[in-house]
Amino acid sequence: MSTVKRVSSLLKKGFDKETIIRSFVAVNKAAWPMVPEKYLWTKKKIEQQLHNCPQHLYVAFEGDVIVGTLSAISINKETAMKAADWEETSACGTLATNNETGGCMFGLDLSVDPAAQGKGIGDELIQTGFLFSVVLGNKDGVFLGSRVPAYHKWAAKGMDIEEYVVGKDGRTRDPEIRLYQKAGFKVVRIVPEYMEDPDSLNYGVLMFYKNPLRGILRFLPKPIMALFAKVAAIFI
């Protein structure tokens, strides 16, 4: 059984900061062994993430061991829509681009230790992050940049990226995009040179999930929203 916690709440309760940093680095490295080193977390990057937006960092515990992490930023919708690549959006992994006045969130990394995968930990991290950073944060929704890891196979057969992602019948051929679509995400646009990723031929796909409660919660008084957040924080 795993438990998801918000990093800002852990720090307020006195949880060891160095343990959080070491865990983010170790889990990320274990989860993405094929990723170029410049995209991986380092001690310095996590220190800066903790400074810039600990409220949008989440960890999953199995017992007292951190086995999963989630990093996100608050961002203006217009800025997110123009995202050129992962490094620009994430400020090279430091999350210095976090803007608390932004109307949306942008998920930049989800990592689960391979030894803990297949248990729904990634889903728990996403659901908790969505509740606190998107719903209780009263955001319009959340963006993410998806890989298209099977595209290299279809490109070798002459298929262009637009047909691969969207499909002539409106159905994508990419398993990762299908996974996000099942969760409610929709394709916004294709981003060339999103990151170094030979399987995706360096393409990324910007996707967006609209907060279904935004139209309701926006009319609640701010004190009520603050109360909801405080009550929810008791459990995380």
Secondary structure, DSSP 4 states (H G I P E B T S, - for coil): -EEEEEHHHHHHTT--HHHHHHHHHHHHHHH-TTS-GGGS--HHHHHHHHHH-GGGEEEEEETTEEEEEEEEEEE-HHHHHT---HHHHHTTTT-TT--TT-SEEEEEEEEE-GGGTTSSHHHHHHHHHIIIIIITTT-SEEEEEE--TTHHHHHTTT--HHHHHH-TTS--S-HHHHHHHHTT-EEEEEETTSS--GGGTT-EEEEEEE-TTHHHHTTS-HHHHHHHHHHHHHT-
